[in-house]
């Protein structure tokens, strides 16, 4: 998993879109559904490549977590969980079972 830091959710989404994570996923009936193509994905079909948590601020009245995912068929996008949404609790339970890509560490050789 890559280590990226963003100051807010809006900045994160803009940066993700520039990096090719353009698909938006929603949690529906126990699966993630891509709103652009209506494909649905189970936990085994996805990989979390990074995620970020944001606290409440003046522009976003709820704490939220954005999960950046890649599907087995190559779709790249994100899903957002907010603290007060009951569906988000089920989403978090779902995402807890999705494999997380290990963080990449740059190794340099010392000579």
N, C-alpha and C positions, 0 to 999 in steps of 0.2 A: 504494500500500500504506500502511495506517495504521501509525503507530508506537505500539505498546503495550508496556509492560514488566510482566512478572509475575515473582514470586520463585520459583515452583515449578510443576510440571506440574498438580497438583491445582487450584491457584488459577486457572490458565489455563483449564482445562476448565470450571470453574464460571462464570467470566466469559464464556467463549464461549457457553455455554448460555443465559445471560441475554441475550446479544446475538443469539440466534436461530440459532446454529450447533449444532444438535441432532443432526445425523446423524453416525454413526460409520462410517468407511470402513476397510476392510481391503484389503491388497494380495493379490490372488488371480489366478493364471494370467495375469500380465502386465497386469492392469487393476485399478482401484479398484472395490471392491464395497461398496455401502451395506448395512450389516447390517439396517437397519430395513425396507427394501423390496426387497432383493436385486437392485437395478439395478446394472449394471456400466458403468464409464466409462473411456474411453481418454484419452490425454493431451490430445487436441484438444477433448474435452468438458469440460475443467476449467480453472479459473483459480485460482491461488494468490493469496489476498488478504492474507495475512500468514503469518509463520512465526516460531517461537521455538526457541532451543536451550537446553537445560538440562544442567548438569554434574551429576555424581553427588552425592548427599547421603545423609543417614541414612535418608530415606524412599524414595529411588529409587536403587538400587545401580548403575544404568547411566546413562550420558549418553543424552539423547534429543532428538529434534527433533519438534515438532508443526507440521504444515502445516495451515493453515486454507484450505478450498477452497469454491468455488461452482461448481456444474455448469451446463451450458447449459440444463438444464431447471429450474433454480432451487433445487436441493437445496443446503443450506448445512451444512457439517460439518467434520470434521477427521480426519486420519490421523496416527498416531504411529510414528516410527522409533526403534528402540533400537540402541545401538552393537554389541551382541554377537549380534544376530539375523541370520542369513544372509539371510533374506527381506528384512530392512531394507536390505541393500546393494542388492538388486534394486529395492526401493522407491525408494531415493535415485536410482538410475539413471533410473527412470521419472519421478520428480518433477523431475529435471533438465531434462526436455523439456516440462514443463507451463509455459504462459505465466504470468508473474508480473505482477500488477497494479502499475502504477507508483505510487510513494508520492505521496500527495496533499499538496501544499504550500499552506498558507494564505497568500494574498497580500493584503497590505493596501495601500491606496493612501495615499501621503503627500501631504498638502496643506499 
